[in-house]
Amino acid sequence: MKNTIIALVVIIVVGVGGYFFIKGLNSGDAANQPAATAANDGSMVASSTTETVIGKSVEGRDITAYHFGTGDTELLFIGGIHGGYEWNTVLVAYELMDYLKASLTALPANVKVTVIPVLNPDGLNKTVGTSTRFAAADVPASQDLQIAGRFNAHTVDLNRNFDCDWQTTGKWQTKDVSGGSAAFSEPESAAVKNYVETSKPRAVVTWYSSAGGVFASSCHNGVLPETNTLTKKFADASGYPAYQSFNFYEITGDMVNWLAKQNIPAISVLLTNHTDTEWAKNQKGIDALLAYYAR
């Protein structure tokens, strides 16, 4: 009788253990299954998309940042600082967003890309009649209307409103332009400052037009080694020429130079003209940066 009871206990234990073993295999138990590919080898993964309103323009329009991926290495891309005057920088930023949405494997697992497509929504609206996405066909032929869209609603040139050599009056080519009443006096530039200081991106790329080149940043402290690396990688991949600095005329209150002052690697990508996005070239440059920051 005693032997029979022992045999029954053994059968029950073995049976229950086998049941849970088989159940674990069938259910994909995390303890028994390989970890996700991204965790094992850092390969490309599908990106999640979120958005954040980081501030408001002078006229109360949203300044929106769109986030792709959830990695701890953030790359920030900014378009439209000169609104409707450099409207093609807005469109190339939207093309980057399209690329990330369509290419589910475009992002390394450790990288998050943030895109601010329109930093100057009031200036864009003044030229094209909207502060969000538009088509090139929506842009009026009037040069005066395009130039008026360069500035925010306080008629300040936002790229003269940052804290690197800031002056009340800056230069745009041979023209005097307003740099605002103080560095970061404008809500648009203050929004970027607050976002950068909070999120601490690993690197920043800002689009402008037009000169056709990739420009490093600095603010009297030399070009950061990583900025030199980014300049070369983007330029080599895209085919744009690389420059150590923008020296066509004196610039005060420039955004990327302020970023350099904060020890954040930053480059300016200047499109060749005011009408083309040159997406094929920019995609190659962006892919080169994503590959560089992948791990």
ROTORSE-246329 format. One line per 2 residues: number of its first residue (from 0); their letters; for each residue x, y, z of C-alpha. Coordinates in steps of 0.02 Angstrom, whole numbers, plus 32768, in hexadecimal, padded with zeros to 4 digits. Last residue first. Example, Ala and Ser with C-alpha at 12.3 -4.5 7.8 and 13.67 -1.06 7.14 Angstrom:
<recs>
1> sa> 82AC/7FCB/8165 | 8267/7F1F/8186
</recs>
This chain:
<recs>
294> ra> 84DE/89DF/79FF | 849B/8A59/7980
292> yy> 84D9/8B0D/798A | 8544/8B06/78EE
290> al> 84C2/8AA3/788C | 843E/8B25/78B4
288> la> 84B6/8BAF/7880 | 84DC/8B5C/77D9
286> di> 8423/8B3E/77BB | 8403/8BF8/77D5
284> gk> 8488/8C27/7756 | 8445/8BAB/76D7
282> qn> 8395/8BEB/76F3 | 83D2/8C9D/76DC
280> ka> 8418/8C79/7630 | 837A/8C22/75F4
278> we> 830E/8CA8/7645 | 8356/8D3A/75E5
276> td> 82CA/8DA5/762D | 82C6/8E19/7598
274> th> 8281/8ECA/7593 | 82F1/8F43/75F2
272> nt> 8397/8F06/75AC | 8428/8E94/75D7
270> ll> 83E6/8E5B/767F | 844D/8E91/7714
268> vs> 846B/8E09/7795 | 849F/8E5A/7839
266> ia> 84F8/8DEB/78B5 | 84EE/8DD2/7971
264> pi> 8550/8D74/79F6 | 8510/8DAD/7AA0
262> nq> 8595/8DFE/7B0E | 851A/8E85/7B47
260> ka> 8580/8F07/7AE7 | 8572/8E92/7A52
258> lw> 84B5/8E9F/7A62 | 84C6/8F5D/7A61
256> nv> 852A/8F4C/79C0 | 849E/8EE2/7979
254> md> 841C/8F68/79A1 | 8475/9004/7961
252> gt> 846C/90A3/79CB | 84E7/9100/795D
250> ie> 8521/90D3/78AE | 85A6/9133/784E
248> yf> 85A9/9113/7793 | 85D9/9083/7721
246> nf> 8634/9037/77B5 | 85C9/8FA1/77E4
244> sq> 8645/8F2F/783C | 86AD/8E92/7828
242> ya> 8662/8E6E/777E | 8632/8DCB/7729
240> py> 85FC/8DBC/7673 | 8557/8D64/7653
238> gs> 8565/8CB6/7609 | 84E7/8C6A/7680
236> ad> 8550/8BDF/76CB | 85F4/8C3F/76D5
234> af> 859E/8CDD/7714 | 8538/8C86/779B
232> kk> 85CF/8C22/77D8 | 8646/8CB6/77D1
230> tl> 85D7/8D2F/782F | 85A7/8CAA/78AE
228> tn> 865E/8C82/78D3 | 868D/8D39/78E2
226> te> 85FA/8D51/7959 | 863A/8CBD/79BE
224> pl> 86E3/8D11/79D1 | 8691/8DB3/7A0B
222> vg> 86BF/8E48/799F | 8722/8ECA/79FD
220> nh> 86EE/8F28/7A98 | 86C0/8FD0/7A4E
218> cs> 860D/8F99/7A2D | 8617/8F05/79B6
216> sa> 85B0/8EAE/7932 | 85DB/8E45/7899
214> fv> 858F/8E6C/77F0 | 854D/8DF0/776F
212> gg> 8538/8E3A/76C2 | 84C9/8E7E/7639
210> as> 84B8/8F39/7653 | 83FF/8F58/7669
208> sy> 83A6/8F2E/76D3 | 839E/8EF0/7787
206> wt> 838A/8E47/77DC | 83BD/8E25/7890
204> vv> 840E/8D84/78CB | 8424/8D68/7987
202> ar> 8487/8CE8/79EB | 847A/8C82/7A8C
200> pk> 83D9/8CD8/7ABE | 83CF/8D1D/7B70
198> st> 8313/8D07/7B8B | 82F8/8D93/7C08
196> ev> 837C/8E12/7BD2 | 8356/8DF1/7B1C
194> yn> 829A/8E05/7B34 | 82AC/8EA4/7B99
192> kv> 8320/8EF3/7B1A | 82B1/8EBE/7A8A
190> aa> 8219/8F0D/7ADC | 827C/8FAB/7B05
188> se> 82A6/8FBD/7A4C | 81ED/8FB8/7A20
186> pe> 81B3/9022/7AB2 | 8226/90B3/7A80
184> sf> 8292/910C/7B00 | 830D/907C/7AF9
182> aa> 83A3/90F2/7AF4 | 8363/91A0/7B17
180> sg> 82F5/9224/7AC4 | 82ED/91C3/7A22
178> gs> 8375/919F/79A2 | 8327/9218/7927
176> vd> 836C/921C/7876 | 83E7/928E/781E
174> kt> 8403/9261/7768 | 84A6/9239/770E
172> qw> 8495/917C/771B | 8424/916C/77B1
170> kg> 8478/91CE/783B | 844A/91E3/78F0
168> tt> 8402/9270/7958 | 83E1/9253/7A11
166> qw> 8480/91EC/7A1B | 84A1/9138/7A51
164> dc> 8554/90FA/7A43 | 8514/904C/7A70
162> df> 8473/9051/7AD3 | 83EC/9037/7A52
160> nr> 837C/90BC/7A01 | 83D4/90D6/7959
158> nl> 8390/9035/790D | 82E3/906B/7945
156> dv> 82E8/9103/78D2 | 8270/9175/7930
154> th> 81DD/91C7/78D8 | 8176/91B3/7979
152> an> 8105/913B/7918 | 819D/90D0/78EE
150> fr> 8211/90F7/785F | 823A/909E/77BC
148> ga> 8185/90A7/7783 | 819C/915B/774B
146> iq> 821F/911C/76D0 | 81A3/90A4/7682
144> ld> 811E/912A/7673 | 819A/91A3/7623
142> qs> 81D5/911C/75AB | 8123/9106/756A
140> ap> 8115/905E/7511 | 809F/901B/7593
138> vd> 80C3/8F71/75E3 | 802F/8EFB/75DC
136> aa> 8078/8E9B/7548 | 8106/8E64/75BA
134> af> 8085/8E07/761F | 8051/8E29/76D3
132> rt> 8067/8DDE/777F | 8045/8E49/7819
130> st> 804B/8F03/783C | 7FD6/8F2D/77AE
128> gv> 7FB9/8FBE/7736 | 8058/8FA5/76D0
126> tk> 80BB/9042/76F5 | 8075/908B/7796
124> nl> 8052/8FDB/77D5 | 8109/8FAE/77C7
122> gd> 813C/9049/7828 | 80BC/9025/78B0
120> pn> 80F2/8F6E/78BA | 81AB/8F96/78D9
118> lv> 81F5/8EF4/791D | 819B/8E8B/789C
116> pi> 81D6/8DD7/7880 | 820E/8DB3/7933
114> vt> 8249/8D00/791D | 8281/8C8E/79AB
112> vk> 82DD/8BED/7982 | 82F3/8B6C/7A0D
110> vn> 8384/8AF4/79FF | 83B0/8A56/7A61
108> ap> 834B/89DE/79F5 | 8396/8A22/7954
106> la> 8311/8A79/78ED | 82E0/8A59/7839
104> tl> 828D/89AF/7853 | 81D8/89EA/7847
102> sa> 8204/8A4E/77AE | 8162/8AA8/7785
100> kl> 8155/8B10/7823 | 820F/8B39/7828
98> yd> 8211/8B6C/7772 | 8173/8BD3/7781
96> ml> 81C0/8C30/7815 | 825D/8C51/77B1
94> ey> 81F1/8C91/7724 | 819E/8D06/77A0
92> av> 8248/8D4D/77CD | 826E/8D62/7713
90> lv> 81CB/8DC1/7701 | 81F2/8E3B/778C
88> tn> 82A0/8E5E/7747 | 824D/8E7F/769E
86> we> 81EC/8F0E/76EE | 8289/8F75/7708
84> yg> 8234/901F/76F7 | 8191/8FD9/773A
82> gh> 81D6/8FB3/77E7 | 828B/8FE0/7808
80> ig> 829D/8F61/7894 | 823F/8EEB/7821
78> gi> 8297/8E48/7844 | 82E4/8DF4/78DC
76> fl> 832B/8D44/78F2 | 8354/8D00/79A0
74> le> 83B0/8C5C/79BC | 8389/8C08/7A62
72> td> 83EF/8B76/7AA5 | 8386/8B21/7B2B
70> gt> 831C/8AC2/7AAE | 825F/8AD3/7AA6
68> gf> 823C/8AE1/79ED | 81FA/8B74/7989
66> hy> 81CF/8C17/79E0 | 8174/8CAA/7991
64> at> 8192/8D57/79DB | 8108/8DD8/79C7
62> id> 810C/8E95/79D0 | 8055/8EBF/79E3
60> rg> 8011/8F65/79A5 | 7FED/8FEF/7A23
58> ev> 8015/9089/79BD | 80C0/909F/7A0C
56> sk> 80DF/8FE5/79F5 | 80B3/8F61/7A76
54> gi> 811D/8EDF/7ACD | 815E/8E2C/7AD2
52> vt> 80BF/8DD9/7A94 | 80F2/8D23/7A9D
50> et> 80D7/8C96/7A22 | 80E0/8BD9/7A25
48> ts> 8115/8B55/79A8 | 8151/8AA5/79CA
46> sa> 81DC/8A61/795E | 81ED/89B2/7919
44> vm> 8296/8969/793E | 8344/896F/78F1
42> sg> 83C5/88FE/793F | 840F/891A/79EC
40> dn> 8446/8864/79F7 | 83EC/880E/7A84
38> aa> 8376/8895/7AC7 | 833E/88C5/7A19
36> ta> 8320/8810/79E9 | 82A8/87F6/7A79
34> ap> 82E5/8780/7B00 | 82F1/86C5/7ADB
32> qn> 8267/8659/7B28 | 8268/85F3/7BCA
30> aa> 825B/867F/7C4A | 81EE/86E8/7BD7
28> dg> 816E/865B/7BD0 | 813F/8645/7B18
26> sn> 8099/85F7/7B45 | 80BA/854F/7AF2
24> lg> 8163/8533/7B42 | 8126/8563/7BF0
22> ki> 808B/84F7/7BDD | 80F8/8462/7BB1
20> ff> 8163/8479/7C4C | 80C9/849D/7CB6
18> yg> 8075/83FA/7C7F | 8116/8396/7C92
16> gv> 8129/83D0/7D45 | 8074/83A3/7D6B
14> gv> 8089/82F5/7D21 | 812E/82D2/7D77
12> vi> 80E6/8307/7E1E | 8046/82A2/7E05
10> iv> 80A3/8204/7DCC | 811C/8210/7E5E
8> vl> 808D/8224/7EDA | 8033/818B/7E90
6> ai> 80D0/8121/7E9F | 80E7/8153/7F55
4> it> 8031/8123/7F7C | 8046/8079/7F29
2> nk> 80E6/8055/7F89 | 808C/8076/802E
0> m> 8000/8000/8000
</recs>
